[in-house]
Amino acid sequence: MPRDERERLIPTGTCWCGCGREIGLGKFFASGHDKTAEAAYMAVHYEGSVARLLADTGFGPGGRETIQEAALDRGGWDLCPRGCGYAGAPNSVTSHVRKYHQKEH
């Protein structure tokens, strides 16, 4: 399903990791609990292994495409405009360019 057709997620005032903690308006997780929820999900579905996740979802070696290709095509990621091959979220690419290409003109 295209990203813009999915149900909009609404924060509930309770941390989504399952701890039950009340949290501020507009937040899904208490500080750091998004990583707790991510780790729990990975443990339940993929043996706690990113390699297992990629293999099971067709992004491992020999898959239909790499996870980086998918992120660039459908995940909002960008390539470094300086041609070095770095890929990431737009803010990450901007930071990368500042850090590694600031002296290039």
N, C-alpha and C positions, 0 to 999 in steps of 0.2 A: 504494500500500500504506500503511495507517495506520502512523503513527510507532511505535506500541507493538508492531507485528508485524514490524518490520524486524530483521535480524540485529544483535546487540549487537556493537559494535566493541571490540576488545581491543588495547591498546597492545602493541607488539612489542619495545620496547627500542631500536628503530632509527627514526630520523626518517622520517616518511612523505612528506616532500617529494622524496625520492629522492637526497639528498646522501650517505646512508650513515652519518651520524653516530650514534654510540651516545648514547642519552639516558636520563634517569632513569625510574624506575618510574612507571607511571600517566600518562605523557606520550605524545602522538602526534608532537609536533614539537619540535625544538630552538627556542630563543627566536627568534621572528620568522619562522620557516620556514613557519608556516601561511600567511602572506601570500605567501611565495614560491610555495608549492604552488597557492594560489588564483590568482595571476597566471599561472602556467604553464597551469593548466586553462582559464582564460579565453582565453589565447592560442591554445591548441589547438582549442577548441570554438566560440569566439565572437569571433574576430579581436581579442581583447583589449578588447572593448567591452561595457560593461554595457548600453548601448542595444541592441546586437545580441542579447545574452542575453535581454533582456525581450521584444523583438520575436519572436525565434525560439521562445520558450516561451509566447507568447500573452498576455503581460502588457503589451505596448506599447499605444499609442493604438489604440482600436478593438478591443482584445482582450476576452476574456470577463470579465475583472475586472482591477483594478490589482494590482500586487504588494503594495501596502499593504493592500488589502482581503483578499488571501490570507493575509498575515502576521497580520492581526487574526483572521481566521476559523480558520486552521489552524496558524499558526506560533507561537502563544503570546504574541503581541504584545498590548498594551493601549492604550487611548486615555487621554489625560490626563483625570483625573476632574474637572478644573476647566472642561472644555468648550471649550478653546482649539483643539482639533483635532490637537494633537501626538500622534503614535503611535510606539511603540517597544517594545523589550523591557521587562519589568517594572522592572528596575533602572534603565534609562534614563528611564522615566517618573517614577520616584521622584526621581531626580536633577533632572529637568526641573522637577517641582513645587517642589522645594526652591529651585532657582535662580530660577525665574520667577514663582512664585506664593506665596512665603513670607510676603509681607505681606498677602495676602488671607485673610479669615477667613470 
